[in-house]
Amino acid sequence: MLDALKSAMPVALGAFDPAAARSGLVVVDEVDGFAKVGCGPLAPRTPNPQVDRMVAETDRLARMFDDRGWPIAAFLDSHDPDRPEPPYPPHCIAGTGADDLVDDLKWLETCPGATLIRKDCINGFVGAIDPATGRNRITDWIVANDLEAVLVVGICTDICVMDFVLTLLSARNHGLAGRLADIVVYEPGCATYDLPREVALSLGLPETAAHPQAESHHMGLYMMAARGARLVERLD
């Protein structure tokens, strides 16, 4: 199936030089509830190479951005238990620890150059809106740092990452993001969860809950590129 998708819906992965423009790094939802083995219904059940690669690449990039004094923003999925988010089971409940950054990225909590944004919905752009004031923390961060490009990594490629990227593309085109020109997705720093059809059925879930990792990851990349995001596999 993956080969058929790649043939029918190809994506091109290029390169990006974050030093060529004023660049910031956006980390989406690399929290225990999504990326730590056994930490909730949406976390990996066993070690997952794609998720492990994502965390390692994100740590590498974040340390590079911090060393160079470039800004970092990190979304943390964090939900009140009385506000469900169907079709997903309760996850990343506030205060449980499942809504905290994975161990390799906890240093961002005390990093002066990092802005942490807890969000209570799939879409980080929407989750960054203050209901009381209407201010948006992510566009405020982009404008305050006079960014021309953002480099995006995180989980899940086809859900939270994609929703954020697509909305930010529209916000940019609508003049809500200052001088932002490029939204760049770094593929090695992205991952999604794996739930093959047979596993979904064995858990008593409907077949429509199936979510094969490699295919879903590719589809997320394709949709973002089709809407105007830049996909890259290396940094120059």
N, C-alpha and C positions, 0 to 999 in steps of 0.2 A: 504493500500500500504506500509506503514512504517513497519508494522509487517512482510510483505512478504520480504521486503528488508533486514530487520535484520536477518531473517531466512536464506535467500539465500546468503547474503553478511555480515556475522557477523563481528563485531569489538570487540576487547578486550581492556578495559580501565584499566590501572594499576596505579602505584604510582611512584613518582619521588622525590628524595631528592636533591635539588639544592646545598646543602652544601657538597655533596659527590664528586663533581667535580667542576672545575672552570666554573661557569654558568653565562650566561647573559640572559636578558629578551628582546624579540623582540615583539613589539606591531605593528600590521598591521592595518593601516587605520581607527583608531577609531576617525574619524572626523565628524563634524556636517553633512556633505553631505551624510553620510552613517548611522549615528546613532542618529541624533537629529530629533525628530518628526517634519514633515512638512518642513524640510530644503532641498528641492530639490527632483527630480524625483526618486532617488534611496534611499531616507531616509524613515523610517517608516511613514505611514500615521496616525497611532494611536500608543499609547504606546505599546511596544512589549516586552513581558517578557524575551525572549531569548536575545534580544539586551540589555535590562536593566541588566540582569545577567552578560553578557559579560563585560559591563562597570564597574560594581561593583567589579567583580573578578579581572579585570585588575588593577583597582585602588588599591585594596588590595595587589596584588602581587607587583606592582610597588613600593608601599610604603615599603614593606618588603625588596625588593632588594635595595632600596635607603638607608634604615636604616642600612643595612649590608655592604654598600659600594660596592655592586655588580653592574656591568654596565647594562644600559638600552639603547636600540635603538628603536626609534619609526618612522615608515613610515607614511607620510601624503600624501594622494592622492591629487595631485594638477595639474590642466590642463590648458594649454593655450586655449582660446576659438576657435582659428582657427585650432586646431588639434583634430578632433573628434576621438572617440574611439568606433566605431560600434562593436556590435549591440546596445550599450548603448547610451541613450540620453546624451546631455551635462551635466556634473556633476562636482562638486568639482572644479569650475573654480577659478584659482588663483586670490587672492585679494578680493574675495567675502565674505570670512569668512566661506564658506562651506568647505574649505580645511584646516580649523584649528581644533585642538583637541577639543573634547567635553569638556564641562565645568568641569566635574569631573577630567579630566586629564590635564587641562591647566597648572597645577603646574609643569608639566614636561618641559614646555618651559623655565623655569628658574632653573631647577634642574641641578646642576653641573655634576651629574653622568649620565645624559641622553644625547644621541646623536639623534637629529631630522633629518630625511632625507625626503625631499619632492620628490615625484616621479610622473612621467607623463605618466605612463602606468600601466597595471594590475600587472605585475610581478615586485615586489620590488627589486629582485636581478638585473634585467636588468635596472630598474629605478635608481639604485644606481651607475651605471657606468657613469663616466664623459666622454662625447663624445670627449672632447678635449685631454684628457690624457690617457683614457682607464683605469684609476684607478677605483676601486670599493669600495665605502664607507662602504658597509656592510662587505666585506671580510677584508678590512683594520681594521674595528672595531673589528672583531673577532680575528684577528692576534695580534693587539695592546694589547688586553686584555687577550691574551693567553688562549682563551676559549676552554674548552673541551666539553661543552654542551650549547645549546641555548634552552630556553623555549619560545614557540611561542603562542601568543594569537591574536585575532583580527577578522576582518570582511572583506570579506565574506569567510566562511569556505571552500566553494567549488570553489572559484574564486581567489581572491588576496592571501589569506592565503595558499591555496593549490599550486598555481603557485610558490610562494616564497619557500615553503617547498620542493617541488619536485626539483626545480632548485638548491637549496642549497645542497640537497642530492647528486646530480650529481657533483656539485662543490667540495664538500668534497671528493668524491671518486676520483676526478681528481687532488687532491692535492692542491686546491686553497684556503683552509680554515684553514691553520695552523694545530693545533692539534685537531681541532673539531672532535668529535666522535659521539655525540648523538644530533639529532634534535628531540625535544620533543614538542608535541602539547597538550596543556592543554584544554580539551574539555569544561569545564565550562566557560572558557574565550574566547570562539569562538561563532560566530553567523553568520547568513546569512539572506538575505531578503526574504519576503514572498509575492508571487504573484501567487495565485491559478489560475487555468485555466479560471474559470468563470470570475474572476476579469480582467484578461488580455483581454479577449474577450470584456468585457464591456467597456474597455478603448480604443477599436479599434485596439488592438494589435493582431498579429497572435497567434494561439494556441501554437506555438512553443516558445512563450515568457513565457509560464507558468513556474513558479519556486516555487513549494511548499516548505515551509521553512524546515519542519522537515525532509522530504525525501532528500532534497538537502544537508542539514547539514550532514546527515548520509553518503551520497555518497562521500562527500568531505573527511570525516574522513576515510572511507574505502580506497579511492584511496591513501591517504597519507600513511596509514599503509601498504598497499600493496607494496609501493615503499621503505619502510624501516624506516619511521618515527615511533617514539614511541608515542602512545596515552595514556594520563593519565587523571584521574579524581580527583586525590588528590595529595598533596605534603606532604612528610614525614618530 
